[in-house]
């Protein structure tokens, strides 16, 4: 048996994301298909790459070595696909999509660096929630999107850049009982989040369902800035990305609630139309990645490196 790029892709993203379920969502394939490709790869190599426990997987010693080789092979395959594409990488119009948290923290610096290094570049910005950006990518209405919503079409690639810290946030003056902040306590308070489908909406509803809470009073809002204002003025509490809150938390105006269960870190992507990608795509993604790291937007990188957590 020979190894295939599909097998390497299934193995690589399962290793990077920590579960077959996450890899299946990222690659837009079924879980059985991902599992089958990994088993085929293990059979072809005559090696065990993962140990499996419930829904999670853990790389074996051979698996840790294999994931490095798989990343090289996939990178080489991507470079091969781009052969023959000529012309200046960053000229003309770049249709860039961004979610609001990226715009609030890093978009200005990303644009400044791109324009300084590539003055002939024209950028058209679309700001929306990740689900809308993904749909625009699917329809080829934008070129690249920076966001936290996975589930691409077959011709769209999601490149994992890191993980972002989210938390339940309330005004310091909001009367909330001390101790763990549970779904049952939250269900008695006014909540606000984005409309579905969106990352924030999914986080809130999944967290409430973990305690079988249904029918909580959840207000919807399509603006992260307005949600933040509603929280500051004690109209509601919300799950929000911590990178946009540093000044408010440092001043004591807002506080993080000790959620139980904890809110998991959220994967953050640069997504692009794969068959239209070129050297310019890689430049834009690398510029965005470096700025976001500099701005302390991530708490963890794809290689597992932990970055300093925010401390108010």
N, C-alpha and C positions, 0 to 999 in steps of 0.2 A: 504494500500500500504506500502511496505517496501522499505527502502533506499538501494541503491546499491553502490558499489565502483565506478562504471562508473559515477553515478550521483554526488557523492562526488568529484571525480576527475574533472568533468566539472565545478562544482561550485568553487572548490578551485583555479583552474588555471584562471578562469574568474576573480575571486576576486584579485588574485595576479598580473595579467597582465593588468587588467583594461578594458578589452573588450572581447566580445564573439569571435570576429575575431581573436584576438591574442591567445586566448585559443585554438581555433580550429586549428590554425597553429601549436601551440606548441604540441597539442595532436594528430595531423595528422588526424583529423575528420572534417566533414563539419560543417559550422556554424549552419544549422538547427538541426543537431544532438546534438550539444552542448546546443542550446537553449531548445530543447525538454527535455534533461536530467535535466536541471535546473528547468524547469516548473514542471517536475515530482517530483523533490525533494521538491519544494515549496508546491506542493499538498500533498505529503506524510507527511510533517511536519506541514501543515496548517499554514505556515508562509510566509511572503514576505521577501526574502533575498536581493533583489536588487531593487533600483529605476532605471529606464531606461530613457536615454535621447539621442536620435539619435543613434550613434554607441557606446556610452560609457555607463558604468554601475557604480552605486554607491552603496556600501553596506549600508543596513539599520542597525538599532541598533541590531536586531536579527541576521542579516547577519554577523556583526562583531564578535558576540559571536560564531556563527556557523562555521566561517572559522577556528577558533582555534581548535574546536572539529574535523573538517574535516581533518586538518593537522595531528592531533594525530591519527585519524583512518587510514589515508593513510600510515602514518609511521608504525603503528602496522601491517597493511597488508603487507607492504614491509618486515618487520622483520619476519613475519610468513612465507613468501615465502622463506626466507633464512635459515629456520630451517633445520638442518641435514647436512648443508655444513660444513665440518670439515677441519682441517689442518691449518698450519700457514698462516695468511692473506697475508703476503707480502714476499713470496719466489718465486724463479723462474723468469720468464720473464714478465715484464709489457710493453705492446705495447702502448705507450703514444703519442697521437697526439696533436699538438699545433699550433695555428695560430701565425703569425710572431710578432704581437704586444705583445702577452704573452711571447714569446721567448725573445724579446728585454728587457722586463721589469722585469720578475719574474721567468722565467723557471730555471735559474741557481740556485736560492735560493730554489725553490721547490725540485729540484733534490738533492741538498745538504742535506736538511732536511730528505727526504725519505731515502737516503743512510746512513745517520748518525744513524737513528733510526732502519733501516732495512738493515743491511749490506749484507744480502744474496740476496737482490733484484737486478735483472738485468733489465735495462731500455732500450728499443728500441724506439727512438724518430722519429716521422714523423712530419715534419713541412710543412703546406700548408694552403690554404684558407679554410674557414669553410665548403663550399660546397663539397670540395674534402674529407675532414675529415669525413663528414657525410656519404658519399658514402662508404668510407673504413669501417666505423662502420656497415653500412648496409650489407656489404660483410663479416663482422667479421674479417677484416684484422688488426684492432687495437682494443684495449680494452676500452680506455677512450680518449676523446678529449676535449680540452679547446679552446673555440672559440665563435663567435658571430652569427652563422648561424643556425637557427631553421628549423624544417621540417623533423623530423626523420621518419624512418621506424617504423612499429608497434612494433618491438622488441628492439628498441632503445629508451632510456629515456633521455630527456633533463632536467637537474636540473639547474634551474635558480640560479645564484650566485650573480648577481648584474647588475647594469647598468653602461655603460662607456660613457664618454663625447667625442663627435666628433665635429670638427669644420673645416671650410675652412681655409687653411693655405697658407701664401705667404711669400716670402722673404721680409725683411724690406725694401729692395731697389727696389722691384717690383713696377712700376708706376701704381697705382690703385686709382681711384677717391675716395675722402673722402665721408663719409656718409654710409648709409646702402648698403651692398653688395648684390645685387639682381641677380636673374637668368639672366636677360637681360645683366647686366654688365659682368657676368661670361661667357656668350655665345660669347663675343668678345675677350676672353682671351684663351691662351692654357691651357687645363685641362689634368690631368692625373689621372687614377684610375685603379683598378684591372679589369681584364676581367670578363664578366659574366659567371656563376652566382656567385656573391660574395656580401658580405655586403657592401663594399665601392661602388661597381658599382651600387647597388640598391639605396643607399643613394643619389648618384650624379644624377642619372636619375630621381628618384622620385622628387628631389628638383627642377630640371629644368622643369619637366612636370607640377609642381605646377603653373608655369607661362606660360604654353603652349609653352615652348621653345623646339624645335626639331632641330636636325642637328647641334648641337654645336660641335666644334672641340675637341674631347675627345680622348686622346692617352691612350693606354692600357699598363700595366706593371704588371708582376707577382711577383714583389719584393717590399715590403714596404720600405726596406732600400734604394733601388734605387729611388723609388718615392720621398722619403725624400731628397735625394741628388739632384734630378731634381728641387725640389722646392727651396732648398737652393741656387742653382746656377741660379735661375731665368728662368729656361726653361719652367716652368709650375706652376700652383697652384693646390691644391688637398684638398679633405676632408681626414683628418687623425685623428687617436685616440690621444687625448691629453696626455695620460700617457707616450707615447714614445717621447714627444717633450719638456719635462720640461727644460732641459738644454738649448736647442735652443731658447725657448721663454724667459727664464730668462736672457740670454745673449743679447737679442734684435736682434739676427740674423734672427729670424722668428717672424711673428705676426699672431694673429687670426683676421680674417675678420668678421665684424659685420653682419652676414648673416641675410637676411630678405626674406623669413621666416627663423626662427631659425632652426638649425639642432637638431633633437630630440636625446635624449640619446638612446643608443643601448643596448639591452639585451645581457647578456653574460652567457654562459652555460658551465657546465661540462656534457658531454653526454657520455653514456656508454651502452653496450649491456646488457639489463635488465636481461635476463635469465642466464647470466653468472656472474652477480654481486655477491659479497660476502663482508665480512668484510673489505677485502683489498681495494675494490672499495671505500667504505666509507672513509677509511683512506686517500687514495690519494686525494679524492675530498675535504676533510676537510683541508688537508695540503695546497692544491692549494688555497682554499678560504682564509685561514688565511694569507698566504703570499701575495696574491693579495690585501687584505685589508691593510696589513702593508705597502705595496708599494703604497698605495693610487691610486690603479687602478680603483676603482669604485667611482661613485658620489652618488649612492643610492643602498641600499640593498633590498632584496626581502620583508622585513617587512616594507618597507617605510622609514627606517632611512636614513637621508641625511648625507653624509660624506663631510668633508671640500673640497671645490672646489679648483682647482689649481689656484694660483695667481702668475704670473711671477714677 
